[in-house]
Amino acid sequence: MKRITILLVDDEGLFREGLRSLLEKEDFVKEIYEAGNAYDFEQQLLLHSVDIILLDIKLPGMRGLELLSNLNARIEHPKVIAVTGLEGVELIVNLLKAGINGIVFKLDGYSEIVKTIQEVMKTGNYFQEKTMRAIQVNAHRWDKVPTVSLTFQETEILKAISRGLTTKAIAAELKMTDATAETYRIRLIKKLGVPNTAALLAYAYTNGIL
């Protein structure tokens, strides 16, 4: 395996520092760069040639899925491995639909990150058993899985709901009528395919929306 250049993209500096210190000891690693947000991410790609991006899905300013979508718009781009603490099924399916090359869950540990990097560099893609199981279980509804990307207004409504605000309080805060705020809540429930507000919040947390 050739020596490669890696870009670590995660908003937690301590996580980046720990992962970098481990990866620097690997024989296959040539250079490691870091980014803590969407702006730094774009700057690093402008300044450096990168083989592999280790991408956290929950980032300030722009979500990992949006960064992945922007990357896919380019003719040539590095391989991308999602390194995430989130395990929502919809998130996994949307990552796969967006063309991710590998998915590693932070709780799986460092050895799984190394294995995924090596396999992606060898074959182009690598998915562990739990990801393959998600593909199999959701194959019949692949095109119906809701996106985990929300509009700015939808996200603001969801944040307000997560703070326990009533419809009336949400309407006052976001400068809309009570009826409009309630309509947004109902639309969110339908859009994300969940039965109620509690399930809506659970979906948002497990899929990195909140």
Z-matrix of the N, CA and C atoms (Angstrom, degrees):
N
C 1 1.474
C 2 1.524 1 110.32
N 3 1.320 2 116.59 1 131.14
C 4 1.456 3 120.31 2 179.95
C 5 1.521 4 111.18 3 -69.17
N 6 1.306 5 116.79 4 158.09
C 7 1.461 6 120.37 5 176.64
C 8 1.529 7 108.58 6 -75.10
N 9 1.314 8 116.28 7 137.23
C 10 1.458 9 120.30 8 -171.03
C 11 1.526 10 112.34 9 -122.64
N 12 1.337 11 113.73 10 162.06
C 13 1.463 12 121.74 11 175.87
C 14 1.520 13 108.60 12 -107.04
N 15 1.330 14 116.41 13 132.33
C 16 1.465 15 122.41 14 -174.66
C 17 1.529 16 110.60 15 -119.67
N 18 1.326 17 116.11 16 139.66
C 19 1.464 18 121.97 17 171.66
C 20 1.518 19 108.47 18 -111.91
N 21 1.343 20 116.72 19 117.10
C 22 1.460 21 122.50 20 176.85
C 23 1.527 22 108.84 21 -89.82
N 24 1.323 23 117.24 22 122.18
C 25 1.458 24 121.32 23 -179.35
C 26 1.527 25 108.71 24 -120.88
N 27 1.326 26 116.21 25 103.99
C 28 1.462 27 122.15 26 -178.58
C 29 1.521 28 108.04 27 -158.27
N 30 1.331 29 117.68 28 138.97
C 31 1.460 30 119.33 29 -177.35
C 32 1.529 31 112.42 30 -81.83
N 33 1.326 32 118.12 31 -6.44
C 34 1.463 33 121.15 32 177.44
C 35 1.521 34 109.96 33 -94.11
N 36 1.339 35 115.95 34 106.32
C 37 1.458 36 120.68 35 -177.37
C 38 1.513 37 113.28 36 -59.41
N 39 1.319 38 117.32 37 -37.27
C 40 1.462 39 120.98 38 -178.92
C 41 1.521 40 110.78 39 -66.04
N 42 1.330 41 116.85 40 -39.13
C 43 1.469 42 120.30 41 177.65
C 44 1.525 43 110.18 42 -64.99
N 45 1.346 44 117.17 43 -45.84
C 46 1.464 45 120.62 44 178.72
C 47 1.524 46 110.92 45 -59.53
N 48 1.335 47 116.25 46 -43.95
C 49 1.461 48 120.85 47 -178.13
C 50 1.532 49 110.95 48 -62.43
N 51 1.334 50 116.17 49 -44.04
C 52 1.460 51 119.78 50 -179.63
C 53 1.514 52 112.25 51 -66.72
N 54 1.321 53 116.96 52 -44.27
C 55 1.460 54 120.42 53 -179.53
C 56 1.522 55 110.89 54 -67.00
N 57 1.313 56 116.56 55 -39.45
C 58 1.463 57 119.97 56 179.06
C 59 1.529 58 110.91 57 -62.92
N 60 1.326 59 117.11 58 -43.51
C 61 1.463 60 120.01 59 -177.90
C 62 1.529 61 111.13 60 -62.18
N 63 1.327 62 116.87 61 -32.05
C 64 1.466 63 120.95 62 178.00
C 65 1.532 64 111.59 63 -76.88
N 66 1.328 65 116.04 64 -45.14
C 67 1.465 66 120.12 65 -177.25
C 68 1.534 67 112.24 66 -66.26
N 69 1.333 68 116.84 67 -31.46
C 70 1.464 69 120.04 68 -179.40
C 71 1.531 70 112.23 69 -63.20
N 72 1.308 71 116.91 70 -19.06
C 73 1.467 72 120.90 71 179.87
C 74 1.528 73 112.88 72 -86.18
N 75 1.344 74 116.45 73 -9.90
C 76 1.465 75 120.44 74 -178.34
C 77 1.530 76 110.97 75 -80.14
N 78 1.333 77 116.32 76 137.72
C 79 1.462 78 121.71 77 -177.90
C 80 1.523 79 112.89 78 -63.81
N 81 1.354 80 116.78 79 -27.26
C 82 1.460 81 119.15 80 -174.94
C 83 1.535 82 113.06 81 -85.44
N 84 1.329 83 117.16 82 -2.93
C 85 1.474 84 120.53 83 -177.11
C 86 1.525 85 110.36 84 -96.03
N 87 1.329 86 115.73 85 125.96
C 88 1.461 87 121.87 86 179.40
C 89 1.523 88 111.27 87 -96.61
N 90 1.337 89 116.99 88 -54.35
C 91 1.464 90 122.39 89 179.89
C 92 1.531 91 109.34 90 -139.89
N 93 1.325 92 115.35 91 152.45
C 94 1.466 93 120.89 92 175.80
C 95 1.531 94 108.92 93 -132.64
N 96 1.321 95 115.67 94 129.10
C 97 1.462 96 121.43 95 176.04
C 98 1.535 97 107.89 96 -118.34
N 99 1.322 98 116.52 97 163.49
C 100 1.460 99 120.75 98 -175.63
C 101 1.524 100 111.80 99 -131.72
N 102 1.324 101 115.04 100 151.41
C 103 1.471 102 121.88 101 172.89
C 104 1.519 103 108.17 102 -146.93
N 105 1.337 104 115.70 103 135.76
C 106 1.461 105 120.08 104 -179.26
C 107 1.507 106 113.59 105 -106.60
N 108 1.342 107 116.86 106 -4.62
C 109 1.464 108 120.70 107 179.97
C 110 1.521 109 109.50 108 -157.41
N 111 1.331 110 116.08 109 178.18
C 112 1.468 111 120.88 110 -175.26
C 113 1.526 112 111.94 111 -63.23
N 114 1.334 113 117.55 112 -38.97
C 115 1.466 114 120.16 113 -179.06
C 116 1.534 115 110.88 114 -64.52
N 117 1.323 116 116.63 115 -48.32
C 118 1.466 117 120.42 116 178.77
C 119 1.525 118 111.16 117 -60.72
N 120 1.317 119 115.40 118 -37.20
C 121 1.464 120 121.32 119 177.94
C 122 1.532 121 110.78 120 -57.56
N 123 1.323 122 115.87 121 -50.63
C 124 1.470 123 120.28 122 -179.44
C 125 1.522 124 111.27 123 -64.15
N 126 1.320 125 116.97 124 -39.29
C 127 1.464 126 120.74 125 -179.60
C 128 1.524 127 111.58 126 -64.95
N 129 1.312 128 116.82 127 -42.20
C 130 1.464 129 120.43 128 179.88
C 131 1.528 130 111.03 129 -63.84
N 132 1.309 131 117.08 130 -38.21
C 133 1.462 132 119.89 131 179.08
C 134 1.529 133 111.60 132 -70.11
N 135 1.323 134 116.65 133 -29.20
C 136 1.466 135 119.70 134 176.18
C 137 1.519 136 111.55 135 -72.23
N 138 1.323 137 116.24 136 -34.50
C 139 1.469 138 121.24 137 -174.67
C 140 1.520 139 114.01 138 -88.05
N 141 1.342 140 117.03 139 -26.75
C 142 1.462 141 119.22 140 -170.91
C 143 1.528 142 112.55 141 -132.79
N 144 1.317 143 114.29 142 152.28
C 145 1.461 144 121.44 143 171.29
C 146 1.529 145 107.33 144 -88.34
N 147 1.330 146 116.60 145 126.65
C 148 1.469 147 121.09 146 -173.35
C 149 1.531 148 109.69 147 -125.01
N 150 1.331 149 116.18 148 138.40
C 151 1.467 150 121.17 149 177.91
C 152 1.521 151 112.21 150 -92.44
N 153 1.343 152 116.15 151 -41.50
C 154 1.458 153 121.89 152 -175.55
C 155 1.525 154 109.83 153 -133.11
N 156 1.328 155 116.40 154 134.88
C 157 1.460 156 121.37 155 172.40
C 158 1.523 157 108.31 156 -110.24
N 159 1.326 158 116.77 157 124.43
C 160 1.462 159 121.91 158 172.22
C 161 1.520 160 106.23 159 -97.17
N 162 1.313 161 116.84 160 106.87
C 163 1.462 162 122.41 161 -166.10
C 164 1.518 163 113.16 162 -111.86
N 165 1.330 164 115.93 163 118.77
C 166 1.463 165 120.64 164 170.42
C 167 1.528 166 107.38 165 -74.25
N 168 1.320 167 117.02 166 142.15
C 169 1.461 168 120.44 167 -175.42
C 170 1.513 169 112.52 168 -84.22
N 171 1.335 170 117.10 169 -26.88
C 172 1.460 171 120.61 170 -176.34
C 173 1.520 172 109.18 171 -105.12
N 174 1.328 173 116.87 172 99.05
C 175 1.459 174 122.65 173 -176.75
C 176 1.529 175 110.94 174 -123.52
N 177 1.337 176 117.23 175 150.27
C 178 1.468 177 119.63 176 175.17
C 179 1.528 178 110.74 177 -72.50
N 180 1.305 179 116.76 178 138.89
C 181 1.465 180 120.35 179 175.67
C 182 1.512 181 113.47 180 93.18
N 183 1.323 182 117.33 181 -47.16
C 184 1.466 183 120.97 182 -179.88
C 185 1.520 184 108.50 183 -153.25
N 186 1.304 185 117.55 184 133.30
C 187 1.449 186 120.38 185 -177.23
C 188 1.525 187 111.25 186 -77.10
N 189 1.339 188 114.06 187 156.07
C 190 1.455 189 119.75 188 -177.41
C 191 1.516 190 113.28 189 -56.04
N 192 1.330 191 117.25 190 -36.69
C 193 1.470 192 120.07 191 178.57
C 194 1.518 193 111.77 192 -63.19
N 195 1.325 194 116.61 193 -35.07
C 196 1.468 195 120.39 194 178.07
C 197 1.524 196 110.34 195 -69.28
N 198 1.330 197 117.21 196 -41.37
C 199 1.462 198 120.72 197 177.50
C 200 1.526 199 110.12 198 -62.10
N 201 1.330 200 115.58 199 -41.16
C 202 1.465 201 120.13 200 178.99
C 203 1.515 202 110.83 201 -63.05
N 204 1.326 203 116.13 202 -41.51
C 205 1.465 204 120.40 203 178.30
C 206 1.525 205 111.09 204 -62.46
N 207 1.334 206 116.69 205 -41.28
C 208 1.471 207 120.51 206 177.83
C 209 1.519 208 111.57 207 -64.60
N 210 1.320 209 116.37 208 -38.75
C 211 1.467 210 120.46 209 178.08
C 212 1.525 211 110.95 210 -62.86
N 213 1.322 212 115.71 211 -43.55
C 214 1.460 213 120.18 212 -177.34
C 215 1.525 214 112.61 213 -63.48
N 216 1.330 215 116.33 214 -20.88
C 217 1.467 216 120.46 215 179.17
C 218 1.529 217 111.74 216 -74.33
N 219 1.328 218 116.26 217 -15.07
C 220 1.464 219 119.96 218 179.50
C 221 1.524 220 110.48 219 -85.48
N 222 1.313 221 116.61 220 149.43
C 223 1.467 222 121.07 221 -178.88
C 224 1.524 223 110.43 222 -63.08
N 225 1.318 224 116.64 223 -45.17
C 226 1.458 225 121.38 224 177.70
C 227 1.526 226 108.97 225 -124.99
N 228 1.307 227 115.87 226 137.20
C 229 1.466 228 119.45 227 177.89
C 230 1.519 229 109.80 228 -154.38
N 231 1.330 230 117.80 229 159.70
C 232 1.459 231 121.21 230 -178.23
C 233 1.533 232 111.47 231 -67.12
N 234 1.328 233 115.28 232 163.70
C 235 1.453 234 120.25 233 169.93
C 236 1.531 235 108.00 234 -68.46
N 237 1.330 236 116.74 235 147.35
C 238 1.461 237 120.45 236 -177.35
C 239 1.525 238 110.36 237 -126.07
N 240 1.331 239 115.38 238 127.15
C 241 1.458 240 122.13 239 175.16
C 242 1.525 241 108.20 240 -115.57
N 243 1.317 242 117.13 241 123.46
C 244 1.457 243 120.56 242 175.73
C 245 1.523 244 108.92 243 -77.85
N 246 1.329 245 116.43 244 126.87
C 247 1.462 246 122.05 245 174.58
C 248 1.522 247 105.76 246 -116.90
N 249 1.322 248 117.16 247 106.26
C 250 1.453 249 120.13 248 -167.86
C 251 1.520 250 113.46 249 -138.31
N 252 1.306 251 115.19 250 152.82
C 253 1.454 252 121.18 251 173.83
C 254 1.517 253 111.10 252 -96.11
N 255 1.326 254 116.84 253 1.60
C 256 1.464 255 122.75 254 -178.34
C 257 1.525 256 110.01 255 -98.08
N 258 1.340 257 116.51 256 142.46
C 259 1.459 258 119.17 257 -177.85
C 260 1.528 259 112.62 258 -130.50
N 261 1.335 260 116.87 259 24.18
C 262 1.461 261 119.70 260 178.23
C 263 1.519 262 111.30 261 -63.37
N 264 1.338 263 116.88 262 135.20
C 265 1.461 264 121.40 263 -177.66
C 266 1.524 265 111.07 264 -61.29
N 267 1.340 266 116.35 265 -41.77
C 268 1.460 267 119.26 266 -179.48
C 269 1.525 268 111.17 267 -63.25
N 270 1.331 269 116.26 268 -37.17
C 271 1.463 270 119.93 269 177.16
C 272 1.513 271 110.62 270 -62.65
N 273 1.329 272 117.55 271 -46.60
C 274 1.465 273 121.72 272 -179.99
C 275 1.522 274 110.50 273 -59.68
N 276 1.332 275 116.70 274 -47.40
C 277 1.460 276 120.59 275 -178.84
C 278 1.525 277 111.03 276 -62.78
N 279 1.337 278 116.76 277 -42.17
C 280 1.462 279 119.48 278 179.37
C 281 1.524 280 112.49 279 -67.01
N 282 1.326 281 117.53 280 -34.51
C 283 1.466 282 120.75 281 174.68
C 284 1.520 283 110.36 282 -63.27
N 285 1.318 284 116.87 283 -44.11
C 286 1.464 285 121.53 284 179.37
C 287 1.524 286 110.96 285 -64.08
N 288 1.329 287 116.38 286 -42.41
C 289 1.463 288 120.83 287 179.04
C 290 1.530 289 111.06 288 -65.35
N 291 1.350 290 116.03 289 -28.08
C 292 1.471 291 120.51 290 -179.59
C 293 1.526 292 112.19 291 -83.26
N 294 1.335 293 117.29 292 -3.48
C 295 1.460 294 119.70 293 175.33
C 296 1.511 295 115.64 294 91.75
N 297 1.340 296 118.04 295 24.64
C 298 1.459 297 120.67 296 177.77
C 299 1.526 298 109.44 297 -62.12
N 300 1.330 299 117.41 298 145.90
C 301 1.471 300 121.02 299 -178.57
C 302 1.518 301 113.65 300 -89.97
N 303 1.342 302 116.30 301 -19.81
C 304 1.459 303 120.15 302 179.21
C 305 1.514 304 109.88 303 -168.08
N 306 1.322 305 116.19 304 156.05
C 307 1.468 306 121.61 305 178.13
C 308 1.524 307 108.50 306 -132.49
N 309 1.342 308 116.71 307 127.35
C 310 1.460 309 122.05 308 176.15
C 311 1.519 310 107.93 309 -125.39
N 312 1.315 311 116.52 310 135.01
C 313 1.457 312 121.16 311 176.96
C 314 1.527 313 108.53 312 -95.93
N 315 1.325 314 116.18 313 133.03
C 316 1.463 315 120.92 314 -173.20
C 317 1.525 316 112.66 315 -55.82
N 318 1.317 317 116.96 316 -33.15
C 319 1.459 318 120.04 317 -179.63
C 320 1.527 319 112.67 318 -69.73
N 321 1.336 320 117.15 319 -14.33
C 322 1.467 321 120.34 320 179.30
C 323 1.526 322 112.54 321 -74.17
N 324 1.330 323 116.73 322 -18.73
C 325 1.458 324 120.05 323 174.97
C 326 1.519 325 115.09 324 93.32
N 327 1.325 326 113.60 325 173.29
C 328 1.459 327 121.86 326 -173.41
C 329 1.532 328 112.81 327 -65.09
N 330 1.325 329 117.46 328 -39.96
C 331 1.468 330 120.39 329 -176.37
C 332 1.524 331 111.38 330 -59.66
N 333 1.324 332 116.42 331 -35.20
C 334 1.468 333 119.86 332 179.55
C 335 1.523 334 110.75 333 -71.71
N 336 1.325 335 117.66 334 -33.11
C 337 1.468 336 121.16 335 175.96
C 338 1.519 337 109.77 336 -63.51
N 339 1.328 338 116.54 337 -46.84
C 340 1.473 339 120.93 338 179.48
C 341 1.531 340 110.47 339 -61.65
N 342 1.320 341 116.84 340 -45.68
C 343 1.467 342 120.79 341 -179.68
C 344 1.525 343 110.82 342 -59.68
N 345 1.328 344 116.29 343 -43.08
C 346 1.469 345 120.32 344 -178.90
C 347 1.525 346 111.00 345 -65.82
N 348 1.339 347 117.41 346 -42.30
C 349 1.462 348 120.63 347 177.57
C 350 1.526 349 110.24 348 -59.00
N 351 1.313 350 116.88 349 -48.08
C 352 1.466 351 121.33 350 -177.32
C 353 1.522 352 111.79 351 -63.76
N 354 1.337 353 116.90 352 -42.00
C 355 1.460 354 119.96 353 -179.24
C 356 1.528 355 111.55 354 -69.49
N 357 1.324 356 117.07 355 -38.94
C 358 1.466 357 120.45 356 178.59
C 359 1.523 358 110.53 357 -64.25
N 360 1.336 359 117.19 358 -39.98
C 361 1.462 360 119.95 359 178.51
C 362 1.532 361 111.70 360 -67.87
N 363 1.335 362 116.45 361 -30.49
C 364 1.468 363 120.41 362 -179.69
C 365 1.521 364 112.33 363 -79.11
N 366 1.325 365 116.31 364 -47.03
C 367 1.468 366 120.16 365 -169.71
C 368 1.524 367 114.81 366 -115.49
N 369 1.336 368 117.12 367 -11.43
C 370 1.462 369 120.04 368 179.70
C 371 1.516 370 113.49 369 100.21
N 372 1.344 371 116.57 370 -32.47
C 373 1.463 372 120.85 371 179.39
C 374 1.528 373 110.20 372 -146.36
N 375 1.327 374 115.54 373 150.07
C 376 1.463 375 119.62 374 173.59
C 377 1.524 376 109.25 375 -154.51
N 378 1.337 377 115.36 376 127.73
C 379 1.461 378 120.38 377 178.98
C 380 1.522 379 109.38 378 -132.75
N 381 1.332 380 116.49 379 130.40
C 382 1.448 381 120.58 380 179.96
C 383 1.516 382 110.88 381 -74.71
N 384 1.325 383 115.10 382 174.26
C 385 1.461 384 121.08 383 -170.89
C 386 1.533 385 112.97 384 -58.13
N 387 1.321 386 117.95 385 -41.60
C 388 1.471 387 119.12 386 -176.96
C 389 1.528 388 111.36 387 -65.49
N 390 1.331 389 117.02 388 -30.96
C 391 1.462 390 120.48 389 177.11
C 392 1.520 391 110.63 390 -72.76
N 393 1.330 392 116.39 391 -42.60
C 394 1.458 393 120.28 392 177.58
C 395 1.529 394 110.53 393 -61.93
N 396 1.327 395 116.07 394 -36.16
C 397 1.464 396 120.37 395 178.61
C 398 1.523 397 110.43 396 -65.78
N 399 1.336 398 116.74 397 -38.34
C 400 1.463 399 121.12 398 177.63
C 401 1.526 400 110.76 399 -62.91
N 402 1.328 401 116.26 400 -36.96
C 403 1.474 402 120.83 401 177.85
C 404 1.524 403 109.83 402 -64.42
N 405 1.323 404 115.54 403 -48.46
C 406 1.475 405 120.28 404 -177.94
C 407 1.528 406 111.98 405 -62.05
N 408 1.320 407 116.28 406 -47.07
C 409 1.467 408 120.86 407 -176.13
C 410 1.523 409 111.69 408 -66.39
N 411 1.344 410 116.53 409 -32.74
C 412 1.468 411 120.30 410 -174.31
C 413 1.524 412 113.77 411 -104.34
N 414 1.332 413 117.19 412 8.62
C 415 1.466 414 120.21 413 -177.75
C 416 1.519 415 112.13 414 -58.89
N 417 1.334 416 116.99 415 -36.61
C 418 1.467 417 120.70 416 -176.71
C 419 1.517 418 113.00 417 -71.22
N 420 1.341 419 117.37 418 -18.94
C 421 1.473 420 119.77 419 -178.64
C 422 1.527 421 111.42 420 -122.14
N 423 1.322 422 115.96 421 22.65
C 424 1.463 423 122.70 422 -174.36
C 425 1.524 424 112.67 423 -49.18
N 426 1.314 425 116.38 424 -48.51
C 427 1.470 426 120.26 425 -176.33
C 428 1.525 427 113.11 426 -81.14
N 429 1.349 428 116.72 427 -5.84
C 430 1.458 429 119.99 428 -178.05
C 431 1.528 430 112.72 429 -104.49
N 432 1.335 431 116.81 430 -5.60
C 433 1.465 432 119.62 431 179.04
C 434 1.520 433 108.76 432 -64.56
N 435 1.327 434 119.25 433 124.86
C 436 1.470 435 120.94 434 -176.73
C 437 1.517 436 112.49 435 -67.45
N 438 1.298 437 115.77 436 147.14
C 439 1.457 438 120.37 437 176.36
C 440 1.521 439 110.56 438 -66.37
N 441 1.336 440 116.75 439 149.93
C 442 1.463 441 119.62 440 176.39
C 443 1.522 442 110.32 441 -97.35
N 444 1.314 443 115.66 442 11.58
C 445 1.463 444 120.68 443 177.80
C 446 1.530 445 109.04 444 -100.48
N 447 1.324 446 116.27 445 123.02
C 448 1.458 447 120.96 446 -179.09
C 449 1.522 448 110.55 447 -113.32
N 450 1.316 449 115.98 448 159.17
C 451 1.455 450 120.40 449 174.79
C 452 1.525 451 109.17 450 -70.05
N 453 1.335 452 116.80 451 166.06
C 454 1.461 453 121.01 452 178.94
C 455 1.527 454 110.25 453 -58.41
N 456 1.334 455 117.02 454 -45.65
C 457 1.459 456 120.67 455 -178.31
C 458 1.526 457 111.50 456 -63.88
N 459 1.345 458 116.97 457 -41.37
C 460 1.461 459 120.90 458 178.69
C 461 1.528 460 111.10 459 -63.03
N 462 1.326 461 115.74 460 -40.37
C 463 1.462 462 120.33 461 179.46
C 464 1.520 463 110.94 462 -65.43
N 465 1.329 464 116.97 463 -41.09
C 466 1.463 465 120.56 464 178.69
C 467 1.533 466 111.37 465 -64.22
N 468 1.320 467 116.46 466 -39.63
C 469 1.465 468 121.02 467 176.62
C 470 1.529 469 109.74 468 -61.68
N 471 1.316 470 115.81 469 -45.30
C 472 1.466 471 121.21 470 -178.34
C 473 1.526 472 111.38 471 -63.89
N 474 1.325 473 116.57 472 -40.47
C 475 1.465 474 120.33 473 177.49
C 476 1.527 475 111.06 474 -62.89
N 477 1.318 476 115.47 475 -40.44
C 478 1.473 477 120.21 476 179.74
C 479 1.526 478 110.39 477 -66.00
N 480 1.332 479 116.71 478 -41.16
C 481 1.462 480 120.64 479 177.76
C 482 1.529 481 110.22 480 -62.47
N 483 1.334 482 116.23 481 -40.68
C 484 1.467 483 120.40 482 -178.18
C 485 1.526 484 111.75 483 -65.34
N 486 1.337 485 117.05 484 -22.31
C 487 1.463 486 121.03 485 178.24
C 488 1.526 487 111.54 486 -87.15
N 489 1.326 488 115.56 487 2.20
C 490 1.459 489 120.17 488 176.55
C 491 1.509 490 114.69 489 81.91
N 492 1.339 491 117.70 490 16.10
C 493 1.459 492 120.29 491 -178.96
C 494 1.528 493 110.94 492 -72.42
N 495 1.313 494 116.33 493 145.00
C 496 1.462 495 121.51 494 175.05
C 497 1.528 496 108.95 495 -75.81
N 498 1.321 497 115.40 496 166.03
C 499 1.469 498 120.06 497 177.63
C 500 1.525 499 110.78 498 -56.18
N 501 1.326 500 116.19 499 -41.74
C 502 1.472 501 120.95 500 -179.57
C 503 1.531 502 110.67 501 -63.59
N 504 1.343 503 116.80 502 -42.90
C 505 1.469 504 120.94 503 -179.94
C 506 1.527 505 111.08 504 -67.84
N 507 1.325 506 116.48 505 -38.48
C 508 1.472 507 121.13 506 177.78
C 509 1.528 508 109.72 507 -62.50
N 510 1.331 509 115.36 508 -44.81
C 511 1.469 510 120.22 509 -179.94
C 512 1.520 511 111.02 510 -60.28
N 513 1.326 512 116.79 511 -43.04
C 514 1.466 513 121.06 512 -179.34
C 515 1.535 514 110.52 513 -66.25
N 516 1.316 515 116.67 514 -43.01
C 517 1.468 516 120.52 515 -177.83
C 518 1.519 517 111.92 516 -66.52
N 519 1.332 518 116.88 517 -40.51
C 520 1.471 519 121.06 518 -176.01
C 521 1.529 520 112.78 519 -96.66
N 522 1.332 521 115.05 520 7.84
C 523 1.467 522 121.08 521 175.46
C 524 1.533 523 112.62 522 56.26
N 525 1.324 524 114.22 523 57.13
C 526 1.462 525 120.66 524 176.45
C 527 1.529 526 108.03 525 -142.97
N 528 1.300 527 116.62 526 169.86
C 529 1.462 528 119.43 527 179.56
C 530 1.525 529 110.01 528 -75.85
N 531 1.334 530 115.83 529 160.38
C 532 1.463 531 120.31 530 177.01
C 533 1.531 532 110.50 531 -58.13
N 534 1.327 533 115.63 532 -41.19
C 535 1.466 534 120.36 533 -178.23
C 536 1.523 535 111.37 534 -62.87
N 537 1.364 536 116.54 535 -39.65
C 538 1.465 537 120.37 536 179.57
C 539 1.528 538 110.85 537 -66.58
N 540 1.323 539 116.83 538 -42.59
C 541 1.467 540 120.76 539 179.14
C 542 1.521 541 110.45 540 -61.30
N 543 1.330 542 117.50 541 -42.80
C 544 1.461 543 121.70 542 179.55
C 545 1.528 544 110.83 543 -67.05
N 546 1.339 545 115.86 544 -37.75
C 547 1.471 546 119.92 545 177.63
C 548 1.517 547 110.83 546 -62.75
N 549 1.334 548 117.94 547 -41.60
C 550 1.465 549 121.80 548 177.03
C 551 1.531 550 110.81 549 -60.28
N 552 1.335 551 116.29 550 -43.34
C 553 1.463 552 120.07 551 -178.95
C 554 1.528 553 110.60 552 -62.22
N 555 1.313 554 116.48 553 -45.05
C 556 1.469 555 121.12 554 -179.64
C 557 1.529 556 110.66 555 -65.26
N 558 1.331 557 116.74 556 -40.44
C 559 1.463 558 120.85 557 179.03
C 560 1.531 559 111.35 558 -64.23
N 561 1.340 560 116.12 559 -38.89
C 562 1.469 561 120.33 560 177.97
C 563 1.527 562 110.82 561 -62.54
N 564 1.311 563 116.35 562 -43.57
C 565 1.467 564 120.49 563 178.85
C 566 1.532 565 110.31 564 -60.09
N 567 1.324 566 116.63 565 -43.60
C 568 1.473 567 120.78 566 179.60
C 569 1.532 568 111.16 567 -69.50
N 570 1.328 569 116.46 568 -42.44
C 571 1.464 570 120.86 569 -177.67
C 572 1.521 571 111.91 570 -61.60
N 573 1.326 572 116.35 571 -40.14
C 574 1.455 573 120.72 572 -176.72
C 575 1.529 574 112.79 573 -92.94
N 576 1.314 575 116.32 574 -0.37
C 577 1.456 576 120.28 575 173.61
C 578 1.516 577 114.70 576 66.42
N 579 1.328 578 116.81 577 36.95
C 580 1.470 579 121.29 578 -179.99
C 581 1.532 580 109.28 579 -113.91
N 582 1.357 581 117.61 580 159.52
C 583 1.463 582 119.71 581 -173.56
C 584 1.521 583 116.46 582 -83.44
N 585 1.344 584 117.63 583 -24.53
C 586 1.464 585 118.60 584 -174.65
C 587 1.527 586 111.04 585 -158.74
N 588 1.322 587 116.81 586 -178.99
C 589 1.464 588 121.16 587 -176.07
C 590 1.524 589 112.25 588 -65.65
N 591 1.333 590 117.56 589 -39.26
C 592 1.466 591 120.40 590 178.76
C 593 1.526 592 110.33 591 -61.04
N 594 1.338 593 116.60 592 -44.67
C 595 1.460 594 121.11 593 178.38
C 596 1.528 595 110.78 594 -65.89
N 597 1.328 596 115.74 595 -33.88
C 598 1.469 597 120.83 596 176.90
C 599 1.527 598 110.66 597 -59.87
N 600 1.336 599 116.98 598 -45.24
C 601 1.461 600 121.51 599 179.56
C 602 1.527 601 111.28 600 -68.11
N 603 1.326 602 116.83 601 -39.90
C 604 1.470 603 120.25 602 178.14
C 605 1.524 604 110.41 603 -61.88
N 606 1.323 605 116.59 604 -43.22
C 607 1.465 606 121.78 605 177.50
C 608 1.526 607 110.01 606 -59.92
N 609 1.324 608 116.35 607 -45.29
C 610 1.462 609 121.01 608 -176.85
C 611 1.526 610 111.79 609 -62.10
N 612 1.328 611 116.79 610 -40.22
C 613 1.471 612 120.51 611 -179.06
C 614 1.529 613 111.79 612 -72.52
N 615 1.328 614 118.19 613 -44.19
C 616 1.462 615 119.78 614 -176.94
C 617 1.521 616 113.41 615 -73.31
N 618 1.336 617 117.27 616 -18.23
C 619 1.457 618 120.68 617 -179.49
C 620 1.530 619 113.21 618 -109.11
N 621 1.345 620 116.26 619 11.22
C 622 1.454 621 119.76 620 171.72
C 623 1.504 622 116.65 621 78.43
N 624 1.327 623 117.49 622 13.42
C 625 1.460 624 119.55 623 178.09
C 626 1.524 625 111.10 624 -75.18
N 627 1.322 626 115.37 625 -36.26
C 628 1.477 627 121.09 626 177.04
C 629 1.522 628 109.56 627 -111.31
